[in-house]
């Protein structure tokens, strides 16, 4: 018989859904707000293209893998919601 162990679920927030203000740092929040403002002003372009462009633009400069992933996902989500 093989035994498997799973890592414990570690949450840094309370409740069901995390609050983005509590999870993201200031630079990530600024990038998210900036991408939402720019993409809402350019709503005539393709929303899919704007989502990918903004995610790569804001996440491409970050070297840390986890921060890059969370930044890209937050920016892409804000772009999608604003368009």
C-alpha positions as CSV (number, residue, x, y, z in Angstrom):
1,X,0.0,0.0,0.0
2,X,1.2,3.5,-0.8
3,X,0.6,6.3,1.5
4,X,0.0,9.9,0.2
5,X,0.1,13.1,2.2
6,X,-1.3,16.3,1.0
7,X,-0.2,19.7,2.1
8,X,-2.4,21.6,4.5
9,X,-4.5,24.4,3.1
10,X,-2.9,27.6,4.3
11,X,-5.2,30.7,4.1
12,X,-4.1,34.2,4.9
13,X,-7.6,35.5,4.9
14,X,-10.9,34.9,6.8
15,X,-14.2,34.0,5.2
16,X,-14.9,32.4,1.8
17,X,-13.4,34.8,-0.6
18,X,-10.2,36.9,-0.1
19,X,-10.3,40.6,-0.2
20,X,-8.0,41.8,-3.0
21,X,-6.9,44.8,-0.9
22,X,-5.7,42.5,1.8
23,X,-4.0,40.0,-0.5
24,X,-2.2,42.2,-3.0
25,X,0.5,44.7,-2.1
26,X,0.5,48.4,-3.2
27,X,2.3,48.0,-6.4
28,X,0.0,45.2,-7.5
29,X,-3.1,47.3,-6.6
30,X,-1.7,50.2,-8.5
31,X,-1.1,48.1,-11.6
32,X,-4.6,46.6,-11.3
33,X,-6.2,50.0,-11.1
34,X,-4.1,51.4,-13.9
35,X,-4.9,48.5,-16.2
36,X,-8.6,48.8,-15.5
37,X,-8.5,52.6,-16.3
38,X,-6.6,52.1,-19.5
39,X,-8.6,49.2,-20.7
40,X,-12.0,50.8,-19.9
41,X,-10.9,53.8,-22.0
42,X,-10.0,51.5,-24.9
43,X,-13.2,49.4,-24.9
44,X,-13.5,49.6,-28.7
45,X,-10.6,47.2,-29.1
46,X,-10.9,43.4,-28.6
47,X,-11.5,42.7,-24.9
48,X,-9.5,39.4,-25.2
49,X,-6.5,41.2,-26.7
50,X,-6.6,43.9,-24.1
51,X,-6.7,41.3,-21.3
52,X,-3.7,39.5,-22.6
53,X,-1.8,42.7,-23.4
54,X,-2.4,44.3,-20.0
55,X,-1.5,41.0,-18.2
56,X,1.7,40.6,-20.0
57,X,2.6,44.3,-19.8
58,X,2.2,44.6,-16.0
59,X,3.4,41.1,-15.1
60,X,6.4,41.0,-17.5
61,X,8.6,43.1,-15.3
62,X,8.3,41.1,-12.1
63,X,10.9,38.4,-11.5
64,X,9.3,36.6,-8.5
65,X,7.1,33.8,-9.8
66,X,4.3,34.0,-7.2
67,X,4.1,37.8,-7.3
68,X,4.2,37.7,-11.1
69,X,1.3,35.1,-11.2
70,X,-0.9,37.1,-8.7
71,X,-0.2,40.4,-10.5
72,X,-1.0,39.0,-13.9
73,X,-4.2,37.3,-12.6
74,X,-5.4,40.5,-10.8
75,X,-4.6,42.7,-13.8
76,X,-6.3,40.3,-16.3
77,X,-9.4,40.1,-14.0
78,X,-9.6,43.9,-13.6
79,X,-9.2,44.3,-17.4
80,X,-12.0,41.8,-18.1
81,X,-14.3,43.4,-15.5
82,X,-13.7,46.9,-16.8
83,X,-14.4,46.1,-20.4
